[in-house]
Amino acid sequence: MPSHPVTKRRSQRLVSRRPASLVVSLASKQTRLPCLVLESSKEGFRVRGSLNLRRGQTIELILDKGMPVCEQCSVVWVGKAGTKHEGEVGLETMQTFSLQSP
């Protein structure tokens, strides 16, 4: 029997490798950066890319495949250099927008 309790995730993660983009505000300009969604759940995403983000930063994640959807997210963790999570960030969903044309 383990000496520490096993914690469960709040919701099931779906493994995917789908292209997406992050819209980040840098020096009062919005920049769109390509990324790859590695996992998704009801609460958020794990993405990989050449990203220079910090915890607490608000960004927009645009899911490119299928019907375009924009998720407003908050960065909850950033993978540390030299670890297996280097280049990855964890995003918590704040709001979802559909990008359908009128």
Backbone as a chain_set.jsonl record, in Angstrom:
{"seq": "MPSHPVTKRRSQRLVSRRPASLVVSLASKQTRLPCLVLESSKEGFRVRGSLNLRRGQTIELILDKGMPVCEQCSVVWVGKAGTKHEGEVGLETMQTFSLQSP", "coords": {"N": [[0.838, -1.186, 0.0], [0.571, 2.233, -0.87], [2.392, 4.922, 0.694], [1.478, 7.472, 0.494], [-1.432, 9.36, -0.433], [-3.187, 8.618, -3.467], [-3.78, 10.854, -6.008], [-6.503, 11.867, -8.008], [-7.22, 13.052, -11.296], [-9.229, 15.908, -12.209], [-10.788, 15.639, -14.507], [-11.04, 13.48, -17.376], [-8.243, 13.139, -19.528], [-7.673, 13.804, -22.945], [-5.625, 12.494, -25.305], [-3.974, 14.074, -27.884], [-2.597, 15.193, -30.956], [-2.699, 17.781, -32.245], [-2.553, 20.55, -34.477], [-2.331, 23.985, -33.513], [-2.737, 27.456, -32.56], [-1.294, 30.047, -30.598], [-2.34, 33.12, -29.327], [-0.682, 35.832, -28.279], [-0.114, 38.66, -26.256], [2.355, 40.95, -26.769], [4.309, 43.543, -25.822], [2.204, 45.429, -26.295], [1.315, 44.506, -28.748], [-0.354, 42.005, -30.612], [0.655, 38.704, -31.087], [0.767, 35.842, -33.098], [1.455, 32.534, -32.462], [2.636, 29.382, -33.555], [1.683, 26.141, -32.297], [1.453, 22.892, -30.707], [-1.166, 20.916, -29.659], [-1.033, 18.734, -27.068], [-2.489, 17.348, -25.125], [-5.896, 17.41, -23.993], [-8.6, 18.503, -21.901], [-11.695, 18.921, -20.054], [-11.084, 21.08, -18.468], [-8.755, 22.269, -19.504], [-5.601, 22.502, -21.343], [-2.583, 20.884, -22.544], [0.17, 22.076, -24.094], [2.726, 22.279, -26.677], [5.537, 24.078, -27.84], [7.606, 26.698, -29.265], [7.678, 28.73, -27.011], [7.451, 31.625, -25.011], [6.277, 32.011, -22.266], [4.654, 32.98, -19.168], [3.627, 32.032, -15.857], [0.24, 32.673, -14.998], [-0.242, 34.415, -17.064], [-2.53, 35.584, -19.533], [-3.806, 34.134, -22.405], [-4.801, 33.391, -25.83], [-5.984, 30.445, -27.258], [-6.102, 29.028, -30.35], [-7.771, 26.597, -31.948], [-7.004, 24.832, -34.734], [-7.967, 22.777, -36.485], [-10.933, 21.382, -38.046], [-14.004, 22.918, -37.033], [-13.125, 26.168, -36.389], [-12.132, 27.18, -33.175], [-11.792, 29.353, -30.431], [-10.088, 29.555, -27.466], [-10.001, 31.232, -24.47], [-7.417, 31.364, -22.239], [-5.567, 30.71, -19.187], [-2.196, 30.659, -18.227], [-1.038, 28.036, -16.368], [1.094, 26.44, -15.631], [4.578, 26.173, -16.502], [6.844, 24.315, -18.354], [9.988, 23.298, -17.085], [13.319, 24.137, -18.114], [15.494, 21.621, -19.35], [14.044, 19.48, -18.412], [11.642, 16.788, -18.998], [9.388, 18.126, -19.716], [10.124, 20.466, -20.905], [9.559, 23.25, -22.996], [6.856, 22.972, -22.958], [3.55, 23.98, -21.916], [0.993, 24.37, -19.452], [-2.414, 24.995, -19.736], [-5.272, 26.628, -18.486], [-8.665, 26.646, -19.167], [-10.609, 29.541, -19.613], [-12.644, 30.854, -21.021], [-14.683, 30.154, -23.903], [-14.834, 30.676, -27.418], [-16.563, 30.678, -30.504], [-15.346, 30.672, -33.802], [-16.84, 31.113, -36.104], [-17.823, 32.277, -39.323], [-20.089, 34.969, -40.147]], "CA": [[0.0, 0.0, 0.0], [1.413, 3.435, -0.914], [2.409, 5.731, 1.918], [0.839, 8.766, 0.223], [-2.677, 9.147, -1.176], [-3.154, 8.783, -4.915], [-4.721, 11.904, -6.406], [-7.111, 11.694, -9.325], [-7.438, 14.275, -12.064], [-10.629, 16.35, -12.183], [-11.487, 15.081, -15.663], [-10.216, 12.646, -18.232], [-7.451, 13.824, -20.551], [-7.691, 13.214, -24.272], [-4.34, 12.679, -25.968], [-4.105, 14.485, -29.284], [-1.437, 15.891, -31.491], [-3.308, 18.607, -33.284], [-1.97, 21.885, -34.587], [-3.098, 25.114, -32.984], [-1.974, 28.703, -32.469], [-1.488, 30.86, -29.402], [-2.288, 34.563, -29.541], [-0.045, 36.387, -27.092], [0.145, 40.106, -26.322], [3.741, 41.299, -26.471], [4.569, 44.982, -26.011], [0.984, 46.029, -26.852], [1.001, 43.929, -30.054], [-0.729, 40.607, -30.541], [1.471, 37.838, -31.916], [0.216, 34.492, -33.222], [2.543, 31.569, -32.445], [2.181, 28.007, -33.764], [1.936, 25.192, -31.221], [0.856, 21.582, -30.863], [-1.931, 20.498, -28.481], [-0.665, 17.364, -26.72], [-3.603, 16.782, -24.36], [-6.967, 18.351, -23.662], [-9.618, 18.049, -20.954], [-12.725, 19.951, -19.866], [-10.511, 22.231, -17.764], [-7.659, 22.945, -20.16], [-4.765, 21.911, -22.382], [-1.129, 20.854, -22.446], [0.645, 22.384, -25.441], [4.176, 22.351, -26.868], [5.959, 24.994, -28.883], [8.665, 27.641, -28.893], [6.839, 29.725, -26.341], [8.058, 32.316, -23.877], [5.118, 32.412, -21.464], [4.852, 32.919, -17.72], [2.441, 31.674, -15.082], [-0.712, 33.751, -14.78], [-0.458, 35.158, -18.309], [-3.748, 35.237, -20.267], [-3.548, 33.981, -23.837], [-5.885, 32.761, -26.576], [-5.591, 29.245, -27.983], [-6.969, 28.824, -31.512], [-7.702, 25.224, -32.435], [-7.046, 25.023, -36.17], [-8.67, 21.749, -37.268], [-12.384, 21.346, -37.895], [-14.581, 24.246, -36.837], [-12.195, 26.937, -35.56], [-12.591, 27.572, -31.845], [-10.82, 30.134, -29.686], [-10.203, 29.371, -26.019], [-9.225, 32.161, -23.653], [-6.806, 30.512, -21.219], [-4.559, 31.235, -18.282], [-1.053, 29.754, -18.102], [-0.975, 27.553, -14.981], [2.457, 25.961, -15.395], [5.524, 26.243, -17.622], [7.853, 23.265, -18.21], [11.33, 23.81, -16.799], [14.405, 23.753, -19.027], [16.24, 20.44, -18.93], [13.147, 18.4, -17.99], [10.876, 16.225, -20.113], [8.318, 19.07, -20.046], [10.687, 21.683, -21.495], [8.842, 23.661, -24.201], [5.426, 22.723, -22.777], [2.823, 24.8, -20.943], [-0.341, 23.945, -19.068], [-3.369, 26.093, -19.87], [-6.598, 26.443, -17.909], [-9.675, 27.341, -19.967], [-11.386, 30.573, -18.929], [-13.808, 31.156, -21.845], [-14.608, 29.587, -25.245], [-15.489, 31.443, -28.461], [-16.603, 30.064, -31.829], [-14.825, 31.6, -34.809], [-17.613, 30.962, -37.325], [-18.111, 33.528, -40.033], [-21.52, 35.242, -40.171]], "C": [[0.88, 1.244, 0.0], [1.306, 4.241, 0.368], [1.773, 7.096, 1.725], [-0.424, 8.522, -0.597], [-2.495, 9.382, -2.668], [-4.199, 9.823, -5.283], [-5.229, 11.625, -7.807], [-7.258, 13.053, -9.992], [-8.92, 14.626, -12.01], [-11.427, 15.795, -13.343], [-10.5, 14.313, -16.525], [-9.489, 13.488, -19.276], [-7.564, 13.059, -21.86], [-6.363, 13.526, -24.941], [-4.598, 13.028, -27.429], [-2.787, 15.093, -29.717], [-1.959, 16.743, -32.63], [-2.721, 20.009, -33.277], [-2.921, 22.957, -34.053], [-2.2, 26.344, -33.024], [-2.284, 29.369, -31.141], [-1.401, 32.321, -29.801], [-1.839, 35.178, -28.219], [0.152, 37.879, -27.289], [1.563, 40.376, -25.863], [3.945, 42.768, -26.805], [3.421, 45.65, -26.757], [0.65, 45.553, -28.265], [0.625, 42.467, -29.85], [0.088, 39.811, -31.542], [0.855, 36.449, -31.914], [1.378, 33.506, -33.381], [2.006, 30.165, -32.675], [2.523, 27.136, -32.561], [1.246, 23.873, -31.545], [0.132, 21.232, -29.575], [-1.607, 19.032, -28.232], [-1.796, 16.642, -26.013], [-4.644, 17.86, -24.134], [-7.913, 17.691, -22.668], [-10.673, 19.142, -20.859], [-12.128, 21.225, -19.281], [-9.397, 22.944, -18.509], [-6.869, 22.086, -21.124], [-3.319, 21.822, -21.929], [-0.633, 21.034, -23.864], [2.167, 22.453, -25.47], [4.467, 23.318, -28.005], [7.126, 25.837, -28.407], [7.984, 28.858, -28.286], [7.598, 30.338, -25.179], [6.924, 32.89, -23.038], [5.466, 32.324, -19.993], [3.529, 32.606, -17.037], [1.556, 32.891, -14.866], [-1.033, 34.563, -16.02], [-1.737, 34.666, -18.982], [-3.426, 35.232, -21.756], [-4.818, 33.453, -24.506], [-5.31, 31.584, -27.34], [-6.592, 29.05, -29.11], [-6.735, 27.419, -32.03], [-7.974, 25.258, -33.928], [-7.888, 24.009, -36.94], [-10.16, 21.753, -36.999], [-12.934, 22.752, -37.803], [-13.654, 25.043, -35.916], [-12.845, 27.404, -34.255], [-11.459, 28.317, -31.166], [-11.101, 29.958, -28.2], [-9.366, 30.441, -25.328], [-8.724, 31.353, -22.462], [-5.842, 31.3, -20.34], [-3.436, 30.203, -18.194], [-0.942, 29.347, -16.633], [0.371, 26.927, -14.639], [3.267, 26.058, -16.682], [6.591, 25.186, -17.363], [9.238, 23.857, -18.027], [12.341, 23.293, -17.813], [15.144, 22.541, -18.463], [15.382, 19.29, -18.426], [12.392, 17.878, -19.202], [9.729, 17.143, -20.539], [8.834, 20.404, -20.584], [9.952, 21.993, -22.8], [7.343, 23.437, -24.115], [4.852, 23.707, -21.767], [1.472, 24.161, -20.66], [-1.261, 25.145, -19.086], [-4.695, 25.723, -19.241], [-7.589, 27.283, -18.706], [-10.454, 28.323, -19.104], [-12.692, 30.829, -19.677], [-13.592, 30.593, -23.242], [-15.411, 30.438, -26.216], [-15.49, 30.633, -29.747], [-16.135, 31.1, -32.833], [-15.558, 31.448, -36.141], [-17.818, 32.311, -37.986], [-19.622, 33.728, -40.137], [-22.158, 34.832, -41.477]], "O": [[1.833, 1.323, 0.775], [0.273, 4.244, 1.037], [1.549, 7.811, 2.702], [-0.477, 7.571, -1.377], [-1.728, 10.255, -3.075], [-5.367, 9.694, -4.915], [-4.475, 11.2, -8.683], [-7.402, 14.076, -9.322], [-9.765, 13.757, -11.792], [-12.614, 15.506, -13.195], [-9.286, 14.48, -16.412], [-10.053, 14.43, -19.834], [-7.552, 11.828, -21.88], [-6.014, 14.692, -25.123], [-5.357, 12.345, -28.116], [-1.962, 15.461, -28.88], [-1.706, 16.477, -33.805], [-2.432, 20.579, -32.224], [-4.142, 22.835, -34.139], [-1.052, 26.279, -33.464], [-3.397, 29.267, -30.625], [-0.491, 32.718, -30.53], [-2.511, 35.065, -27.194], [0.541, 38.317, -28.371], [1.934, 40.078, -24.728], [3.769, 43.18, -27.952], [3.643, 46.356, -27.74], [-0.213, 46.139, -28.919], [1.213, 41.775, -29.019], [0.203, 40.194, -32.706], [0.467, 35.935, -30.865], [2.179, 33.62, -34.308], [1.014, 29.784, -32.054], [3.528, 27.362, -31.887], [0.538, 23.763, -32.546], [0.74, 21.246, -28.504], [-1.874, 18.182, -29.082], [-2.04, 15.463, -26.266], [-4.337, 19.051, -24.087], [-8.008, 16.465, -22.606], [-10.555, 20.178, -21.513], [-12.606, 22.324, -19.562], [-9.1, 24.1, -18.205], [-7.365, 21.092, -21.654], [-2.877, 22.568, -21.056], [-0.969, 20.245, -24.747], [2.816, 22.656, -24.444], [3.742, 23.371, -29.0], [7.579, 25.698, -27.27], [7.75, 29.867, -28.951], [8.306, 29.642, -24.45], [6.641, 34.087, -23.085], [6.442, 31.679, -19.609], [2.455, 32.88, -17.572], [2.038, 33.989, -14.59], [-2.0, 35.324, -16.026], [-2.002, 33.464, -19.002], [-2.857, 36.181, -22.294], [-5.789, 33.111, -23.831], [-4.274, 31.704, -27.994], [-7.792, 28.921, -28.864], [-5.643, 27.086, -32.491], [-9.056, 25.667, -34.351], [-8.471, 24.362, -37.964], [-10.611, 22.076, -35.9], [-12.402, 23.676, -38.419], [-13.422, 24.636, -34.778], [-13.951, 27.944, -34.244], [-10.293, 27.95, -31.313], [-12.219, 30.186, -27.738], [-8.163, 30.546, -25.57], [-9.515, 30.728, -21.756], [-5.375, 32.384, -20.691], [-3.701, 29.005, -18.097], [-0.774, 30.196, -15.758], [0.75, 26.889, -13.468], [2.726, 26.03, -17.787], [7.182, 25.154, -16.284], [9.62, 24.799, -18.723], [12.236, 22.169, -18.303], [15.387, 22.448, -17.26], [15.908, 18.242, -18.051], [12.48, 18.441, -20.293], [9.158, 16.956, -21.613], [8.072, 21.363, -20.706], [9.744, 21.099, -23.62], [6.624, 23.681, -25.084], [5.556, 24.203, -20.887], [0.888, 23.498, -21.517], [-0.939, 26.191, -18.523], [-5.19, 24.614, -19.444], [-7.385, 28.482, -18.899], [-10.901, 27.986, -18.008], [-13.738, 31.003, -19.051], [-12.461, 30.551, -23.725], [-16.518, 30.874, -25.903], [-14.503, 29.962, -30.048], [-16.488, 32.275, -32.728], [-14.957, 31.636, -37.198], [-17.966, 33.338, -37.325], [-20.363, 32.748, -40.208], [-23.365, 34.998, -41.653]]}, "num_chains": 1, "name": "protein.A"}
